[in-house]
Amino acid sequence: MVVLSSRKFEKREEANEFLKRIAERLGIDKEAQLLLEIEMAVNLLFMGNLVECGDALEKLKATIEKLSGPDIIIYSEFYRAYALYFDRRKDYAQFYQFALQYLAYTPESRMKPEEKVEWSIKMGMAVLLGRSIYNIGELVEKDILKSLTNTDYVWLYKLLQAMDNAKVSEFVREVEHHRAQIESVPEIKESMEHIYVKIRILALLDLVFRRQKEDRTIAFGTVAQVTEVKEEEVEWLLIKAMSLDLVRGEIDQVDATVKINWVKPRILDPLRIQIVRDTVDKWKNKVQGILKDLEDNTKELSKP
């Protein structure tokens, strides 16, 4: 209640003075004290004091890590504050990770409709603009993102869905369909070259994921077809994905193939879960076949 009351002040400075007085006058428990300090850190952020806010959050982090089973609202408000801090700094990767943590500890029932839209926009923009953000499924699977469907940002929702599907042609169609809205956002317009690289890398990851482990030596021609790049651009795309530690493997320039040894795990949608099930079933059948052959050979060898 105290935190909510402080948000009614027009000036953040006044809100912090109010919170300080409450903290000094009232005998409040540790968790209540933490909530007040988190809110004061957020106010510092909106007052333009980024350094002070960052220092305050670092101290709060150290304190919270020492707590034993604090109330979920502590984590919710702390991750919200840290996400807002990195959002102000335009650190998309850090913002995205802390925002995901905020959503993980925040029941949707606690969020107002306009808050759902605001966070969906911020996180969606971070996905598009963040050079190292490829765990898109963690956002797309959340119901909060659907809050964009009846807003002027439905184009962002469509782009994220197409990106998560990892289909280059589908993504390109959505870009063309919503070009006017996209070009109205300077940061997105200026980053389209990077965004096109991202969807192609996602298509590469999906290609690898769909293959059996023993069938991950892939021809450049296949990669080019799936990612919709020229064959001479495939090696650069592979090196880019490897530099981001999204895949690991060996490139054979002579045979124009790549052998993938590892691909970064991803959040699975129902279709990809079915792919995993099919893979497990094939492995199970293969093992059963080997065991049966061993059993038959053992019987033959044991005959007099």
Sequence and secondary structure as in RCSB ss.txt:
>XXXX:A:sequence
MVVLSSRKFEKREEANEFLKRIAERLGIDKEAQLLLEIEMAVNLLFMGNLVECGDALEKLKATIEKLSGPDIIIY
SEFYRAYALYFDRRKDYAQFYQFALQYLAYTPESRMKPEEKVEWSIKMGMAVLLGRSIYNIGELVEKDILKSLTN
TDYVWLYKLLQAMDNAKVSEFVREVEHHRAQIESVPEIKESMEHIYVKIRILALLDLVFRRQKEDRTIAFGTVAQ
VTEVKEEEVEWLLIKAMSLDLVRGEIDQVDATVKINWVKPRILDPLRIQIVRDTVDKWKNKVQGILKDLEDNTKE
LSKP
>XXXX:A:secstr
 HHHHHTT SSHHHHHHHHHHHHHHS   HHHHHHHHHHHHHHHHHTT HHHHHHHHHHHHHHHHT SS  HHHH
HHHHHHHHHHHHHTT HHHHHHHHHHHHHTS GGGS HHHHHHHHHHHHHHHHH TT   THHHHTSGGGGGGTT
STTHHHHHHHHHHHHT HHHHHHHHHHTHHHHHTSHHHHHTHHHHHHHHHHHHHHHHHHTS GGG EEEHHHHHH
HHT  GGGHHHHHHHHHHTTSEEEEEETTTTEEEEEEE      HHHHHHHHHHHHHHHHHHHHHHHHHHHHHHH
HH  
